[in-house]
Amino acid sequence: MWIRPWGFKEGCLIGAGLLATGWLLQITIGEIDWSLFACPVNIIVLVLYIAGIVAMHCLRKRVYFFGWMSHYTSAVSSLLWVAGITVVMGLIRQIPSGHPADMLGFSRMLSAWPFVLLYIWMVTVLGLTTLRAGFPFRWKKLAFLLNHAGLFIALITATLGNADMQRLKMTTRIDNAEWRAMDGYGKLIELPLAIELKDFTIDEYPPKLMLIDNETGRTLPEKAPEHLLLEEGVTDGQLSDWLVTIRQTIPWAASVATEDTVKFTEFHSMGATYAVYLQAINQKTKAAKEGWVSCGSFIFPYKALRLVDKPYHAGTRAAAFCIYSESLHGRRQTGGRYDCSEPSPECGWMEYLSIEL
């Protein structure tokens, strides 16, 4: 161990050391606040970082560690560590900034010290490898040089430029230019450009009627679901064994609750839904059902028409209770524990206790 030339063992130990150092920093001083790296701080950090990489490249022959950093064993070791911690980040749910994270930073990995230190190690190895391939310059290494240099620029600029990125929301109206936008805190920000909405269209498609299993929620038949497209002029159709007849159609509707049912009426405003009053007749059993059906909206709930009521089966249950009754010999009380699925011949009548499952 630590015998020159260094190999993958030393690279794994260096990665473990960076990981432990990152956890110590995470526990003691907390996660990294990337908003501190906004312009011009990110430019200063970029200049100092590139100067440090150039200095390490110039001293690679005097300091063995600097020379080893541009070796393939260091590159592979850093990639393995970064890939491993990235997999961990993908397996753990990440929470956005502004919410409390766990102590070790697993729930917000991009701001955690362990991830950042390993990321810096990988990018530094990439930068030193690029300098090693570029000086002295050879045409046969041009593809290698451009590939590594482009990746280095992309990783550095994406990291240091993240603090200057803003997410804004803008409300635009047709034929009105808008210069202002709102950030996440509700503050209006004037932009250096304006956006004017010229046209806005929504393609609307007619709704469909389908049969759905009440227990599973799946469309029927399961392997080849049938549907009835409610296009303009459609008055009847068939879904499996049911003959459907459309009695009334309200494209802009609102649900109105009455004493014993729910009806729909015209409602030409925001949140209106599509509703139809239909009759369904089973061609085999001749059973008939009719009522309102609606897909609902963000204001009104959906309305379905139950075609088949499946019988409920009472399970075997026991209940402890008392029965008070008037008899020919005065008031009497009977108590005990009974099977809810069996009749109780108490007080001169037969009474059933059932539990609907």
KAPEQUI-V13913 format. One line per field, one symbol per residue. burial: + if it has 9 or more other C-alpha atoms within 8 Angstrom, else -. A space follows every 10 residues. Layout:
burial->???
This chain:
burial->-----+-+-+ ++--+--+++ +++-+++--- +--+--++-- ++---+---- --++-++-++ -----+++++ +-+++++++- ++--+---+- ---+------ +---+++++- +++++++++- ++++++++++ ++++------ +---+--++- -+--++---+ +-+------- -+-+--++++ +++------- ---+-++--- ---------+ +-+-----++ +---++++-+ ------+++- -++++++-++ -++++----- -++++----- -+++++++++ +++-----++ -++++++--+ -++-+----- ---+------ --++--+--- -------+++ +-+--++--- -+-----
